[in-house]
Amino acid sequence: MANSVNTNIGAYTALASLRITQTALDVASKQVQTGYRVADASDDASTFSVAQGIRANLQAYTAIQGSLASGVGLGSVTQAALTNISDLIGNLQAKITQLADGSISANQRTIYTADFNALTSQVSNFIAQANYNGVNLISTGSTSKTFLSDTNATTLTISTQAAVGTAFTTFTGAAVVTSASASANSLNDLSTFQQAVATSLGANAAETRTLALQSNFVNAIVDATTTGLGAIVDADIGKASALVQAQQVRQQLGIQSLAIANQQPTVLLGLFR
């Protein structure tokens, strides 16, 4: 190879190799810093475009997860209230039956009546406190609520159970326990209220279960989609870290090679000594 002071072939070769090394180092360093193999369109335009579409779907599913979670929460609170009301109905029935006994004394009737009033007050509290996020499905005048179930804007419904509140108002307005005969009649009124609670319990439980199952399904879809997205864009950090170290060594060797190549033209000065 001819020696030249104008064109240093060795330096150009070393510089080209150093540029390649620097590019590889930048790529590996970016993967370590961001955690992504494809962090933006400059890394891989087509893969990044696909990943962005998947991310958009995940954002939609996040909204659905929130809606379904609200539905499950509302249904669960309603179910808890209805269950506790149902449990108290047995106590109410027992208390009214005691009051229907004509052999009890006036003092006993006073005690039983106070207990009956305490039980009805507790039922009233259960109805009033069956709130979730400002919604009460048991109270009189309540309306059904719908919740998103998929990305096609399909909805699932938690129906109002206002019949329970209405039946309770009717029961407390009609129930009279001041005498044995009046108490016996109140048992019929209680039966109507009991049936309304039982019907609402079954309906609410079925709808809440449907929402819970759909919520679990959407959660599974989100997990699977997130895993798939990671497989597309996530970097192998261990591999990327090893590449960074390897490229740093190559970079140092490249710098040294460039320094040696740059010294070659000075050899020509020896010819003039």
GUVEXLO-948836 format. One line per 5 residues: number of its first residue (from 1); their letters; for each residue z, x negated, y negated of N, C-alpha, C. Coordinates in Angstrom, 1 decimal. Each point is the difference from the previous one (the first is absolute). Layout:
<pts>
NUM) A) Z:X:Y:Z:X:Y:Z:X:Y | ...
</pts>
This chain:
<pts>
1) MANSV) 0.0:-0.9:1.2:0.0:0.9:-1.2:0.0:-0.9:-1.2 | -0.9:0.3:-1.0:-0.1:-0.8:-1.2:1.2:0.3:-0.9 | 0.5:-1.1:-0.7:1.1:0.2:-0.9:-0.5:0.3:-1.4 | 0.7:0.9:-0.7:-0.5:0.5:-1.3:1.2:0.3:-0.9 | -0.2:-0.3:-1.2:1.1:0.3:-1.0:-0.2:1.4:-0.6
6) NTNIG) -1.2:0.5:0.2:-0.3:1.4:-0.5:0.4:1.1:0.9 | -0.3:-0.2:1.3:0.3:1.0:1.0:0.9:-0.5:1.1 | 1.2:0.5:0.0:1.0:-0.4:1.0:0.0:1.0:1.1 | -0.8:-0.2:1.0:-0.1:0.9:1.1:1.3:0.3:0.7 | 0.8:-1.0:0.2:1.3:0.1:0.7:0.9:0.9:-0.8
11) AYTAL) 0.0:-0.2:-1.3:0.9:0.9:-0.9:-0.4:1.4:0.1 | -1.3:0.3:0.0:-0.5:1.4:0.0:0.4:0.6:1.4 | -0.1:-0.8:1.0:0.3:0.6:1.4:1.5:0.3:0.0 | 0.8:-1.0:-0.5:1.5:0.2:0.0:0.4:1.2:-0.9 | -0.7:0.2:-1.1:0.3:1.1:-0.9:-0.4:1.3:0.6
16) ASLRI) -1.1:0.1:0.7:-0.5:1.2:0.7:1.1:0.4:1.0 | 0.4:-1.0:0.8:1.0:0.3:1.0:1.3:0.5:-0.6 | 0.4:-0.6:-1.1:1.2:0.4:-0.7:-0.1:1.4:-0.5 | -1.1:0.4:-0.5:-0.2:1.4:-0.5:0.2:1.0:1.2 | -0.6:-0.3:1.1:0.1:0.8:1.2:1.5:0.2:0.4
21) TQTAL) 0.7:-1.2:0.0:1.4:0.0:0.4:0.8:0.9:-1.0 | -0.3:-0.2:-1.3:0.7:0.8:-1.0:-0.2:1.5:0.1 | -1.2:0.4:0.3:-0.3:1.4:0.2:0.8:0.5:1.2 | 0.0:-0.7:1.1:0.7:0.4:1.2:1.5:0.1:-0.3 | 0.5:-1.0:-0.8:1.4:0.0:-0.4:0.4:1.2:-0.8
26) DVASK) -0.9:0.4:-1.0:0.2:1.1:-0.8:0.1:1.3:0.8 | -0.9:0.1:1.0:0.0:1.2:0.8:1.3:0.1:0.8 | 0.4:-1.0:0.7:1.2:0.0:0.8:1.2:0.2:-0.9 | 0.1:-0.6:-1.2:1.1:0.2:-0.9:0.1:1.4:-0.5 | -1.1:0.6:-0.2:-0.1:1.4:-0.5:0.6:0.9:1.1
31) QVQTG) -0.3:-0.3:1.3:0.5:0.8:1.1:1.5:-0.1:0.1 | 0.5:-1.2:-0.2:1.4:-0.2:0.1:0.7:0.7:-1.2 | -0.6:-0.1:-1.2:0.7:0.6:-1.1:-0.1:1.5:0.0 | -1.1:0.6:0.4:-0.1:1.5:0.0:0.4:0.7:1.3 | -0.1:-0.8:1.1:0.2:0.6:1.3:-1.2:0.8:0.6
36) YRVAD) -1.1:-0.1:-0.8:-1.2:0.7:0.4:-1.1:-1.0:0.3 | -0.8:0.3:1.1:-1.2:-0.7:0.3:-1.1:0.5:-1.0 | 0.1:1.3:-0.3:-1.0:0.6:-0.9:0.9:0.6:-1.1 | 0.2:-0.7:-1.1:0.8:0.5:-1.1:-0.8:0.7:-1.0 | -1.2:-0.3:-0.2:-0.9:0.7:-0.9:-1.4:-0.1:0.4
41) ASDDA) -0.9:0.5:-0.8:-1.4:0.1:0.4:-0.7:-1.4:0.1 | 0.5:-1.0:-0.7:-0.6:-1.3:0.1:0.3:-0.7:1.3 | 1.0:0.5:0.8:0.3:-0.6:1.3:-1.0:0.5:1.0 | -0.3:1.3:0.0:-0.9:0.7:0.9:-0.3:1.4:-0.5 | -1.1:0.1:-0.7:-0.3:1.3:-0.7:0.0:1.2:0.9
46) STFSV) -0.7:-0.1:1.1:-0.1:1.2:0.9:1.4:0.3:0.6 | 0.7:-1.0:0.5:1.3:0.3:0.6:1.0:0.6:-1.1 | -0.1:-0.6:-1.2:0.9:0.5:-1.0:-0.3:1.5:-0.4 | -1.3:0.3:0.0:-0.4:1.4:-0.2:0.6:0.9:1.0 | -0.1:-0.4:1.3:0.5:0.9:1.1:1.5:0.1:-0.2
51) AQGIR) 0.7:-1.1:-0.3:1.4:0.0:-0.1:0.5:0.9:-1.2 | -0.8:0.0:-1.1:0.4:0.9:-1.1:-0.1:1.5:0.4 | -1.0:0.3:0.8:-0.1:1.4:0.5:1.1:0.4:0.9 | 0.5:-1.0:0.8:1.1:0.3:0.9:1.3:0.1:-0.9 | 0.1:-0.8:-1.0:1.2:0.1:-0.9:0.0:1.4:-0.7
56) ANLQA) -1.1:0.5:-0.4:-0.1:1.3:-0.6:0.5:1.1:0.9 | -0.4:-0.1:1.3:0.4:0.9:1.0:1.6:0.0:0.2 | 0.5:-1.3:0.0:1.4:-0.1:0.1:0.8:0.6:-1.2 | -0.6:-0.1:-1.2:0.7:0.6:-1.1:0.0:1.5:0.1 | -1.1:0.6:0.6:0.0:1.4:0.2:1.0:0.4:1.1
61) YTAIQ) 0.1:-0.8:1.0:1.0:0.3:1.1:1.4:-0.1:-0.6 | 0.2:-0.9:-0.9:1.4:-0.1:-0.6:0.4:1.3:-0.7 | -1.0:0.6:-0.7:0.3:1.3:-0.7:0.3:1.0:1.1 | -0.7:0.0:1.1:0.2:1.0:1.0:1.4:-0.2:0.7 | 0.3:-1.3:0.2:1.3:-0.3:0.5:1.2:0.6:-0.8
66) GSLAS) -0.2:-0.2:-1.4:1.0:0.6:-0.9:0.1:1.5:0.1 | -1.2:0.6:0.0:0.0:1.5:0.1:0.6:0.5:1.3 | -0.3:-0.6:1.1:0.5:0.4:1.3:1.5:-0.2:0.1 | 0.4:-1.1:-0.6:1.5:-0.4:0.0:0.8:1.1:-0.8 | -0.6:0.4:-1.1:0.6:1.1:-0.8:0.1:1.3:0.8
71) GVGLG) -1.1:0.3:0.7:0.0:1.2:0.9:1.0:0.0:1.1 | 0.1:-1.2:0.6:1.0:-0.1:1.1:1.4:0.1:-0.6 | 0.2:-0.6:-1.1:1.3:0.0:-0.7:0.4:1.5:-0.3 | -0.9:0.7:-0.6:0.2:1.4:-0.4:0.3:0.8:1.3 | -0.8:-0.2:1.0:0.2:0.8:1.2:1.3:-0.3:0.7
76) SVTQA) 0.4:-1.3:0.0:1.3:-0.4:0.6:1.2:0.6:-0.7 | -0.1:-0.1:-1.3:1.1:0.6:-0.8:0.2:1.5:0.2 | -1.2:0.7:0.1:0.0:1.4:0.3:0.5:0.3:1.3 | -0.4:-0.8:1.0:0.5:0.2:1.4:1.5:-0.2:0.1 | 0.5:-1.0:-0.7:1.5:-0.3:0.0:0.7:1.2:-0.5
81) ALTNI) -0.5:0.5:-1.1:0.7:1.2:-0.6:0.0:1.2:0.9 | -1.2:0.3:0.6:-0.1:1.1:0.9:0.8:-0.1:1.2 | 0.1:-1.3:0.5:0.8:-0.2:1.2:1.5:0.3:-0.3 | 0.5:-0.5:-1.2:1.4:0.2:-0.3:0.3:1.5:-0.3 | -1.0:0.7:-0.6:0.1:1.4:-0.2:0.1:0.7:1.3
86) SDLIG) -0.9:-0.4:1.0:0.0:0.6:1.3:1.4:-0.2:0.7 | 0.6:-1.2:-0.2:1.3:-0.2:0.7:1.0:0.9:-0.6 | 0.0:0.2:-1.3:1.0:0.9:-0.7:-0.1:1.4:0.4 | -1.3:0.5:0.3:-0.2:1.4:0.4:0.9:0.4:1.2 | 0.2:-1.0:0.9:0.9:0.3:1.2:1.4:0.2:-0.5
91) NLQAK) 0.4:-0.8:-1.0:1.4:0.2:-0.5:0.1:1.3:-0.8 | -1.1:0.4:-0.7:0.1:1.2:-0.7:0.0:1.2:0.9 | -0.7:-0.1:1.1:0.0:1.1:1.0:1.4:0.1:0.6 | 0.6:-1.1:0.3:1.4:0.1:0.6:1.0:0.6:-1.0 | -0.2:-0.4:-1.3:0.9:0.5:-1.0:-0.1:1.5:-0.2
96) ITQLA) -1.3:0.4:-0.1:-0.2:1.5:-0.2:0.5:0.8:1.2 | -0.2:-0.6:1.2:0.5:0.7:1.2:1.5:0.1:0.0 | 0.7:-1.0:-0.5:1.4:0.1:-0.2:0.4:1.1:-1.0 | -0.8:0.1:-1.0:0.3:1.0:-1.1:-0.4:1.4:0.5 | -0.8:0.1:1.0:-0.4:1.3:0.6:1.1:0.6:0.9
101) DGSIS) 1.0:-0.9:0.3:1.1:0.5:0.9:0.9:0.8:-0.8 | 0.1:1.3:0.4:0.9:0.9:-0.7:1.5:-0.2:0.2 | 0.3:-0.9:0.9:1.5:-0.2:0.3:0.6:-1.1:-0.9 | -0.8:-0.7:-0.8:0.6:-1.1:-0.8:0.7:0.6:-1.2 | 1.0:-0.8:-0.4:0.9:0.4:-1.1:-0.8:-0.2:-1.4
106) ANQRT) 0.6:0.6:-1.0:-0.6:-0.2:-1.3:0.0:-1.5:-0.5 | 1.2:-0.6:0.4:0.1:-1.4:-0.3:-1.1:-0.9:0.7 | -0.2:0.3:1.3:-1.0:-0.7:0.7:-1.4:0.3:-0.5 | -0.2:1.2:-0.4:-1.3:0.3:-0.6:-0.3:-0.8:-1.3 | 1.1:-0.1:-0.8:-0.1:-0.8:-1.2:-0.4:-1.5:0.3
111) IYTAD) 0.6:-0.5:1.0:-0.2:-1.4:0.4:-1.4:-0.2:0.5 | -0.5:1.0:0.9:-1.3:-0.1:0.6:-1.1:0.2:-1.1 | 0.3:0.9:-0.9:-0.9:0.3:-1.1:-0.2:-1.3:-0.9 | 1.1:-0.7:-0.3:-0.1:-1.2:-0.8:-0.8:-1.1:0.8 | 0.1:0.0:1.3:-0.7:-1.0:0.8:-1.5:0.4:0.0
116) FNALT) -0.3:1.3:0.1:-1.4:0.5:0.0:-0.6:-0.3:-1.4 | 0.7:0.2:-1.0:-0.6:-0.3:-1.4:-0.2:-1.5:-0.1 | 0.9:-0.9:0.6:-0.2:-1.4:-0.1:-1.3:-0.4:0.8 | -0.2:0.6:1.1:-1.2:-0.3:0.8:-1.3:0.4:-0.7 | 0.0:1.2:-0.6:-1.2:0.4:-0.8:-0.2:-0.9:-1.2
121) SQVSN) 1.0:-0.4:-0.6:-0.1:-0.9:-1.1:-0.6:-1.3:0.4 | 0.4:-0.5:1.2:-0.6:-1.2:0.5:-1.5:0.1:0.3 | -0.4:1.2:0.6:-1.4:0.2:0.3:-0.8:0.0:-1.4 | 0.6:0.6:-1.0:-0.6:0.0:-1.3:-0.2:-1.4:-0.5 | 1.0:-0.9:0.2:-0.1:-1.4:-0.4:-1.1:-0.7:0.7
126) FIAQA) -0.1:0.3:1.3:-1.1:-0.7:0.8:-1.4:0.4:-0.5 | -0.1:1.2:-0.3:-1.3:0.5:-0.6:-0.3:-0.7:-1.3 | 1.0:0.0:-0.9:-0.2:-0.6:-1.3:-0.2:-1.5:0.0 | 0.6:-0.7:1.0:-0.1:-1.4:0.0:-1.2:-0.5:0.9 | -0.8:0.8:0.5:-1.1:-0.4:0.9:-1.2:-0.5:-0.9
131) NYNGV) 0.3:-0.9:-0.9:-1.0:-0.5:-0.9:-0.5:-1.4:0.4 | -1.3:-0.2:-0.1:-0.6:-1.3:0.2:-1.0:-0.2:-1.1 | 0.2:-1.0:-0.9:-0.9:-0.3:-1.1:-0.3:1.2:-0.8 | 1.1:0.8:-0.3:-0.1:1.1:-0.8:-0.6:1.3:0.6 | -0.2:0.0:1.3:-0.6:1.1:0.7:1.0:0.6:1.0
136) NLIST) 0.2:1.3:0.0:0.9:0.7:0.9:-0.9:1.1:0.7 | -0.2:-0.1:1.3:-0.9:0.9:0.7:0.8:1.2:0.5 | 1.3:0.0:-0.1:0.8:1.1:0.6:0.4:1.0:-1.1 | 0.0:-0.4:-1.2:0.5:0.9:-1.1:-1.1:1.1:-0.2 | 0.5:1.1:-0.5:-0.8:1.2:-0.2:-1.1:-0.4:-1.1
141) GSTSK) -1.2:0.4:0.2:-1.1:-0.3:-0.9:-0.7:-1.4:0.2 | 0.4:-0.7:0.9:-0.6:-1.3:0.3:-1.4:0.1:0.5 | -0.8:-1.0:-0.1:-1.4:0.1:0.5:-0.3:-1.2:0.9 | -1.0:0.2:0.9:-0.4:-1.1:0.9:-0.5:-1.2:-0.7 | 0.1:-1.2:0.6:-0.5:-1.2:-0.6:-1.0:-0.7:1.0
146) TFLSD) -1.0:-0.6:-0.6:-1.0:-0.7:0.8:0.0:-1.5:-0.2 | -0.4:-0.7:1.0:0.1:-1.5:-0.1:-1.3:-0.6:0.6 | -0.4:-1.1:-0.6:-1.2:-0.6:0.5:0.2:-0.6:1.4 | -1.0:0.1:0.9:0.1:-0.5:1.4:-1.0:-1.0:0.4 | -1.1:-0.1:-0.8:-1.0:-1.0:0.3:-0.9:-0.3:-1.2
151) TNATT) -0.9:-1.0:0.1:-0.8:-0.4:-1.1:-1.1:1.0:-0.4 | -0.1:1.1:0.8:-1.0:1.0:-0.4:0.7:1.1:-0.8 | 1.2:-0.2:-0.4:0.8:0.9:-0.8:0.4:1.3:0.8 | 0.0:-0.1:1.3:0.6:1.1:0.8:1.5:0.1:-0.2 | 0.5:1.2:0.0:1.4:0.1:-0.3:0.8:0.7:1.2
156) LTIST) 1.3:-0.3:0.0:0.9:0.7:0.9:1.0:0.7:-0.8 | 0.5:1.1:0.5:0.9:0.9:-0.8:1.4:0.1:0.6 | 1.0:0.0:-0.9:1.3:0.3:0.3:0.3:1.4:-0.6 | 0.1:1.0:0.8:0.1:1.4:-0.5:1.4:0.3:-0.6 | -0.1:0.9:-1.0:1.3:0.5:-0.6:0.8:0.7:1.1
161) QAAVG) 1.3:-0.1:-0.1:0.9:0.8:0.9:0.9:0.8:-0.9 | -0.6:0.6:-1.1:0.7:0.8:-0.9:0.6:1.2:0.6 | -0.6:0.4:1.2:0.6:1.2:0.7:1.4:-0.2:0.4 | 0.4:-1.2:0.1:1.4:-0.3:0.4:0.9:0.3:-1.3 | -0.4:-0.4:-1.1:0.8:0.3:-1.2:0.0:1.4:-0.3
166) TAFTT) -1.1:0.7:0.2:-0.1:1.4:-0.3:0.9:0.8:1.0 | -0.1:-0.4:1.3:0.8:0.7:1.0:1.5:-0.3:-0.2 | 0.4:-1.2:-0.5:1.4:-0.2:-0.3:0.5:0.8:-1.1 | -0.9:0.2:-1.1:0.4:0.8:-1.1:0.2:1.4:0.4 | -0.9:0.5:0.9:0.2:1.4:0.5:1.2:0.1:0.8
171) FTGAA) 0.3:-1.0:0.9:1.2:0.1:0.8:1.3:0.0:-0.8 | 0.1:-0.9:-1.0:1.2:0.0:-0.8:0.2:1.2:-0.8 | -1.2:0.6:-0.4:0.1:1.2:-0.8:0.4:1.2:0.8 | -0.4:0.0:1.3:0.3:1.2:0.9:1.3:-0.2:0.8 | 0.4:-1.2:0.3:1.1:-0.3:0.9:1.3:0.5:-0.7
176) VVTSA) 0.7:0.9:0.7:1.3:0.5:-0.4:1.0:-0.2:1.1 | 1.1:-0.7:-0.3:1.0:-0.3:1.1:1.4:0.5:-0.3 | 0.0:1.1:-0.9:1.3:0.5:-0.4:0.6:0.9:1.0 | -0.7:0.4:1.0:0.5:0.8:1.1:-0.7:-0.3:1.3 | 0.6:0.5:1.1:-0.5:-0.3:1.3:-1.4:0.5:0.2
181) SASAN) -0.3:1.3:-0.5:-1.3:0.6:0.2:-1.0:-0.7:-0.9 | 0.4:-0.4:-1.2:-0.9:-0.6:-0.9:-0.4:-1.4:0.5 | 1.0:-0.7:0.6:-0.3:-1.3:0.6:-1.0:0.1:1.2 | 0.2:1.1:0.8:-0.9:0.2:1.1:-1.5:0.2:-0.5 | -0.1:0.7:-1.1:-1.4:0.2:-0.6:-0.5:-1.3:-0.5
186) SLNDL) 0.8:-0.9:-0.5:-0.4:-1.3:-0.5:-0.6:-0.9:1.0 | 0.4:0.2:1.3:-0.5:-0.8:1.1:-1.5:0.3:0.1 | -0.5:1.2:-0.3:-1.4:0.3:0.0:-0.8:-0.7:-1.1 | 0.7:-0.1:-1.2:-0.6:-0.7:-1.1:-0.1:-1.5:0.3 | 1.0:-0.5:0.6:0.0:-1.4:0.4:-1.1:-0.3:1.0
191) STFQQ) -0.3:0.9:0.9:-1.0:-0.2:1.0:-1.4:-0.2:-0.7 | -0.2:0.7:-1.1:-1.3:-0.1:-0.7:-0.1:-1.4:-0.6 | 1.1:-0.4:-0.6:0.1:-1.4:-0.7:-0.2:-1.1:1.1 | 0.7:0.2:1.1:-0.1:-1.0:1.1:-1.5:-0.1:0.5 | -0.7:1.1:0.1:-1.4:-0.1:0.5:-0.8:-0.7:-1.0
196) AVATS) 0.2:0.2:-1.3:-0.8:-0.7:-1.0:0.2:-1.5:0.0 | 1.3:-0.4:0.3:0.3:-1.4:0.1:-0.7:-0.6:1.2 | 0.1:0.7:1.1:-0.6:-0.5:1.3:-1.5:-0.2:-0.2 | -0.6:1.0:-0.6:-1.5:-0.1:-0.2:-0.4:-1.1:-0.9 | 0.8:-0.2:-1.0:-0.3:-1.1:-1.0:0.3:-1.4:0.7
201) LGANA) 1.0:0.0:0.8:0.3:-1.3:0.7:-1.2:-0.4:0.8 | -0.5:0.9:0.8:-1.1:-0.4:0.9:-1.3:-0.4:-0.8 | -0.3:0.8:-1.0:-1.2:-0.2:-0.8:0.1:-1.4:-0.8 | 1.1:-0.2:-0.6:0.2:-1.3:-0.7:0.0:-1.2:0.9 | 0.7:0.2:1.1:0.0:-1.2:1.0:-1.4:-0.3:0.4
206) AETRT) -0.8:1.0:0.3:-1.4:-0.3:0.5:-0.8:-0.7:-1.1 | 0.1:0.5:-1.2:-0.8:-0.6:-1.1:0.5:-1.4:-0.4 | 1.3:-0.2:0.1:0.5:-1.4:-0.3:-0.4:-0.9:1.1 | 0.0:0.4:1.2:-0.4:-0.9:1.1:-1.5:-0.4:-0.2 | -0.8:1.0:-0.4:-1.4:-0.3:-0.2:-0.2:-1.1:-1.1
211) LALQS) 0.7:0.2:-1.1:0.0:-1.0:-1.0:0.5:-1.4:0.4 | 1.0:0.0:0.8:0.6:-1.3:0.5:-1.0:-0.7:0.9 | -0.6:0.8:0.9:-1.0:-0.6:0.9:-1.2:-0.6:-0.8 | -0.5:0.8:-1.0:-1.1:-0.5:-0.8:0.4:-1.2:-0.8 | 1.3:0.0:-0.5:0.5:-1.2:-0.7:0.0:-1.2:0.9
216) NFVNA) 0.5:0.1:1.2:0.0:-1.1:1.0:-1.4:-0.5:0.3 | -1.0:1.0:0.1:-1.3:-0.4:0.3:-0.7:-0.8:-1.2 | 0.3:0.5:-1.2:-0.5:-0.7:-1.2:0.6:-1.4:-0.1 | 1.3:-0.1:0.3:0.6:-1.3:-0.1:-0.6:-1.0:1.0 | -0.4:0.5:1.2:-0.6:-0.8:1.0:-1.4:-0.4:-0.4
221) IVDAT) -0.7:0.9:-0.7:-1.3:-0.4:-0.5:0.1:-1.1:-1.1 | 1.0:0.2:-0.9:0.2:-1.0:-1.0:0.3:-1.4:0.6 | 0.9:0.0:1.0:0.3:-1.2:0.6:-1.2:-0.7:0.7 | -0.8:0.8:0.7:-1.2:-0.6:0.6:-1.0:-0.4:-1.0 | -0.2:0.7:-1.1:-0.9:-0.4:-1.0:0.4:-1.2:-0.7
226) TTGLG) 1.3:-0.1:-0.3:0.5:-1.2:-0.6:-0.2:-1.2:0.8 | 0.3:0.1:1.3:-0.2:-1.1:1.0:-1.5:-0.4:0.0 | -0.9:1.0:0.0:-1.4:-0.3:0.0:-0.5:-0.7:-1.3 | 0.6:0.4:-1.1:-0.4:-0.6:-1.3:0.5:-1.5:0.0 | 1.2:-0.2:0.6:0.5:-1.4:0.1:-0.9:-0.9:0.8
231) AIVDA) -0.5:0.6:1.1:-0.9:-0.8:0.8:-1.2:-0.4:-0.7 | -0.5:0.8:-1.0:-1.2:-0.3:-0.7:0.2:-1.0:-1.1 | 1.1:0.1:-0.8:0.2:-0.8:-1.2:1.1:-1.0:0.0 | 1.0:0.2:0.9:1.1:-0.9:0.0:-0.4:-1.4:0.5 | 0.7:-1.0:-0.6:-0.3:-1.4:0.4:1.0:-0.4:1.1
236) DIGKA) -0.4:-0.9:0.8:0.9:-0.7:0.9:0.7:-1.1:-0.7 | 1.2:0.3:-0.5:0.7:-0.9:-0.9:0.3:-1.4:0.7 | 0.3:0.0:1.3:0.2:-1.2:0.7:-1.2:-0.9:0.0 | -1.1:0.6:0.3:-1.3:-0.7:0.0:-0.4:-0.4:-1.4 | 0.2:0.8:-1.0:-0.4:-0.3:-1.3:0.8:-1.2:-0.5
241) SALVQ) 1.3:0.0:0.3:0.9:-1.1:-0.4:-0.4:-1.3:0.6 | -0.4:0.1:1.3:-0.5:-1.3:0.6:-1.3:-0.5:-0.6 | -0.8:1.0:-0.4:-1.3:-0.4:-0.7:0.3:-0.6:-1.3 | 1.0:0.5:-0.8:0.3:-0.6:-1.3:0.4:-1.4:0.2 | 0.8:-0.3:1.0:0.5:-1.4:0.2:-1.2:-0.9:0.4
246) AQQVR) -0.8:0.6:0.9:-1.2:-0.8:0.4:-0.9:-0.3:-1.1 | -0.3:1.0:-0.8:-0.9:-0.2:-1.2:0.6:-0.9:-1.0 | 1.3:0.0:-0.2:0.6:-0.9:-0.9:-0.1:-1.5:0.4 | 0.1:-0.2:1.3:-0.3:-1.4:0.6:-1.4:-0.4:-0.3 | -0.9:0.9:0.3:-1.5:-0.3:-0.2:-0.2:-0.2:-1.5
251) QQLGI) 0.7:0.7:-0.8:-0.2:-0.2:-1.4:0.4:-1.4:-0.5 | 1.1:-0.4:0.5:0.5:-1.4:-0.3:-1.0:-1.0:0.5 | -0.5:0.2:1.2:-0.9:-1.0:0.6:-1.3:0.0:-0.8 | -0.4:1.2:-0.5:-1.3:0.2:-0.8:0.2:-0.8:-1.3 | 1.2:0.1:-0.6:0.2:-0.6:-1.3:-0.1:-1.6:0.2
256) QSLAI) 0.6:-0.4:1.1:0.0:-1.4:0.3:-1.5:-0.5:0.3 | -0.7:0.8:0.7:-1.4:-0.3:0.3:-0.8:-0.1:-1.3 | 0.2:0.9:-0.9:-0.7:0.0:-1.3:0.4:-1.2:-0.8 | 1.2:-0.4:0.1:0.4:-1.2:-0.8:-0.7:-1.2:0.6 | -0.1:-0.1:1.3:-0.6:-1.2:0.6:-1.5:0.0:-0.4
261) ANQQP) -0.6:1.2:0.1:-1.5:0.1:-0.3:-0.2:-0.4:-1.5 | 0.9:0.4:-0.9:-0.2:-0.4:-1.4:0.2:-1.5:-0.2 | 0.6:-0.7:0.9:0.2:-1.4:-0.2:-1.3:-0.8:0.5 | -0.8:0.6:0.7:-1.2:-0.7:0.6:-0.9:-0.6:-1.1 | -0.3:0.7:-1.1:-0.9:-0.6:-1.0:0.6:-1.3:-0.6
266) TVLLG) 1.3:-0.2:0.0:0.6:-1.2:-0.5:-0.4:-1.2:0.8 | -0.4:0.2:1.3:-0.4:-1.1:0.8:-1.2:-0.7:-0.6 | -0.8:0.7:-0.7:-1.3:-0.5:-0.6:0.4:-1.1:-1.0 | 1.2:0.2:-0.6:0.4:-1.0:-1.0:0.1:-1.4:0.5 | 0.2:-0.1:1.3:0.2:-1.3:0.7:-1.3:-0.8:-0.1
271) LFR) -1.1:0.7:-0.1:-1.3:-0.7:0.0:-0.2:-0.8:-1.3 | 0.7:0.3:-1.0:-0.1:-0.6:-1.3:1.0:-1.1:-0.3 | 0.8:-0.3:1.0:1.0:-1.0:-0.2:-0.5:-1.4:0.4
</pts>
